[in-house]
Amino acid sequence: MNCYPIRERKDWFITDRKPTICPHCGAKEVKKSVFGMPSAEDYYEAKYHFQGCIPDFPEPRTWGCCKCDAAFFKNTQRNLDALNGIWRRKSEPEEGEKVIKRTEKEKADLMNEVMEKWVKEQKEQSLEIPF
């Protein structure tokens, strides 16, 4: 298992699977983390780590230590990006999603059409700047 600390917080870790023992406090209390109001059954069964009403920023934790409240994030590209402040566009379209592919000429023509329309609207309005 690979479990690496996140430098911004001493009690946050990025890991490839759920740790058995918490590296922060040494307890065997690491459980799946959920947020929100637990049901009575979930609360008394004690099989989850409850993190309260507000998830961690920028990405909710995957697991948590019930003793010291250390956070463990699954080592996925999405989590790594979120923790490092990187936001990516969707790289692949979802199944059934309509994708429009245009040639460079079509893109240029579309841009010219939009710009001409915008310039025409600006000339028709002839707005005065109030300062």
N, C-alpha and C positions, 0 to 999 in steps of 0.2 A: 504494500500500500504506500502511495506517495501522499504525504500530508505536509503542505508548505504554509507557513504563516504569511498573512497579508500585511505588508509593512505599515499601513495606515492604522491598523488596530491590532494590538497584541493578542486579542482573544478571537480573531477571525482567521480561518484557515481555508485553503483551497485543496480539495482532495479528490482522488479518483473513485473512492467508494466510502461507505459509512465506516468511520473509525469505531473500534471496539472500546478503546480507552481514550479518554479526552487528554490530549497533550498539554492542555493548559492547567488542569487540576489533578489529573490522574484517576478520575472516577470512571466507573463503567456505566455511565448514565447518558450516553449519547443515543438520541432517539430521533425519529422523523419529526421534523418541525412543521407545525401548522399555525396559522394565525386566525384570529376571530374568536367568537364565543364557542367554547367546546360544549358538547352535550354532557349531561351528567355521567353517562356511561363511559365516554371517552376520558373524562376527568378522573374518575375513580379507578379506571383500568390502568392508568399511568403508562400507556404505551406510546404516548406522543410527548414531544416538547412543545409547550405552548408559548408563543412569542408575543401574545397580546393582540391588540386590534390593528396595529400599524406594522406592515412588513418592513424589513430592513431596506435601506436605500443603498445602492440603486437596484438591487435584485433580492428577492426574498431568499432567506437561507434554506438549504435543503435539509440539514440536520442541526440539532442543537444539544448542548449539554444541559441536563436538568439541574445539575449542581452549581455550575459557575456561569451558565448562560453563554458559553462560547458558541460561535457560529461556524458552521461548516458548509461550504459551497461546493457543489458538484463541479468537477473539472470539465466543463463543456465550453465550447467556443463562445456561446452566448454569455455565459457567466463571466468568462475571462474578459470579454469585450466590455461588459457592463461595469465590472469592477475597475477596469482601466479607462473608463470614460469614452469608449469607442462605440459608435452607433452605426451599424451597417445597414445598407439597403437589403431587401430580400434578394438573394442571389438567384434563386431558382423559382419559376412560377409554380404555384400550387396546381394540382391536377384539376383540369376543367377550367382553369383561369384563362381568359382571353388575352392573348399577347399580340400587340401590333408591332410589326417590324417594318421600319421605313428605310429607304435608301438615303444616302447623303443628299441627293438632289431633292427628294421629297421633304426632308427635314428643312433644307434651305428655303424651298418654296413656301412651306408652311410658316416658317419664321418671317419671311418677307410679307406674306399675307397678313399675319398678325400685326406686324409693325406698321404696315400701311393703314390698316384699320385704326390702330391706336393714334397715329399721327393725324388722320382725318378727323377723329373724334376730338382731339385736342385743338385743332384749328377751328372746328365748328363751335366749340364752347368758348373759345378765346377768353379764358379765365384771366382775371387780373390778380396779381399777387398783392395781398392787403398790406404789405409793409414796405 
